[in-house]
Amino acid sequence: MAKNIILLISCMLAATAVKAQTDGPFRAYIYNSEYQVYMRINLYDQDVVIPGQELYGNLPGFLGKQLNSFCWVITSCKLESDKQAELQLINDFGSEDLKATLTCVDDSTYVLRQGSGSTLKVPHQGKWRKLPKTLEFKRKLKN
């Protein structure tokens, strides 16, 4: 009986470790509560569909605004390391684009740094609100 319990616990730990490896830091829902923006990303399988904008098909992800359908679409990505990715984004009108870097600082903290191109702007109370060049996100545990 004790051997069965040990085997069961070992299997559960192995399954948890495999799940953590396959999830990876760049398959996540991350958010910034101060600016009410979030990112839904899967830079590995690139199978994220934007709700209400299915026309775009499967993508690496997007940056969205809470309580609004506006988004910045991640059109391409390149994993620089297991903790950093380079992103190409366009707004959902297709009129602005930019390069950015997304870095996974730890299990729950990410930093998005805007590079060349347009400035990230999102609708806020009837106006456009520029986002800071460096923006911190927190990971939500469940997608």
N, C-alpha and C positions, 0 to 999 in steps of 0.2 A: 504494500500500500504506500509506504513512504517513497519507494522508487517511482511509483506512478505520479505522485505529487511533485517530486523533483523534476521528472520528465515534463510534466505539464507546465510547470513554472519556467523551465528552460525553453520550451517551445514558445510560450507567450513572450518571453524576453527577446527571443530571436525574431519573432514576428514584429514586435515593436521596433526593433533596430532596423529591419528591412523596410518597414513603412517609413521611418524617419529618413532613410537614405533615398527612397523613391520620391518622397514628397519634395525634398530639397528646399533651399531657401527661396527659390524663384518660382514656386508654385504656391501662391498665397493670396490672401485678401489683407491689404494693409490700409491704414487710414490715418488721417491727420484731423483731429477734432477741432483745432483752432480755425482752420480754413474750410472745414467741412468738405474735404476731398478724400477720395479713396482710390486705391489701385487694385484691380483684379488682374492677376498675372499668372501665366503658366509659360515661362520662357523655354521650357523643355519640349513639351508636346505642341505648343502654340495652337491650342484648341479652345480658346476663350471666345465666346460669342457675346456681343454687346446686346443687352436686353432692349428690344424695340428697334434695334438697328441690325437685324440679322443679315441684311443685304451685304454687309462687309464680310460675312463668313467667319471662318476660324482665324484667330489672330493670337499674337503673343500676349495681348492684354490691352488694358485701357486705363486712363485716369478719368474718374468721374466726379461729379459734384452731387452731394446729397440733395435730395428733393428737386432734382433737375435732370433732364435727359441729355444735356450737353456733355461732351467728353472729348478727350484727347486720345486718339487711337495710336497704339504702338504698332507701327507698320513693319518694323524689323528689329531684331535684337542680335547681339553677339555676346556670348558669355566670355568675359575676359579672364575670369577665374571662378572658383566655386563661391566667391563672395561678392563679385562685381560684374555688372553687365552694362553694355553700351546700348542705348535705345534710340530709335528714330521715331518721332511722334509727329502727327498732324492733327489739327483740330477737325472736328467732324464736318466742317464746311469745306475742308481741303484748301483753305486760303492761307494757312500759316503752318510752319513746320519748324522742328528743332531737333537737336541732338541732346541727349542727357545721359547721365551715368547714375545707375541705381546700385547702391552698395548695401550689403547686409552686414550691419555692425555686429549684431549678436542674434540670438534666437527670436527676439521680438522687436528689434529696432532696425529701421532702414533709413537711408539718406538718399534723396533724389537731388542731383546737382544738374542744373540747366547749363548746357554748353552753348554751342553756336546756334544761330537761328533766332526765331521769334521768342518772345517772352511768354511763358505760360500765363494765361488769363482765363478766369472762369466767371460766369454770371453770379452776381451777388446783389440782392436788393435792387434789381433793375439796372445795375451798372456792371461794367467789367472790372473785375478785381485782379490785379497782378499778383501772382504768387512769388514768394521770395526765391532767389536763385538757388538757395539750399533749403530743402524742406524735409523735416523728419516725419517718418511714418511709424506707426506701431502695428504689429501683426495681430490680427484677430485669430484666435486659436482654431476656431471652426469656420470653414468656408460656407 
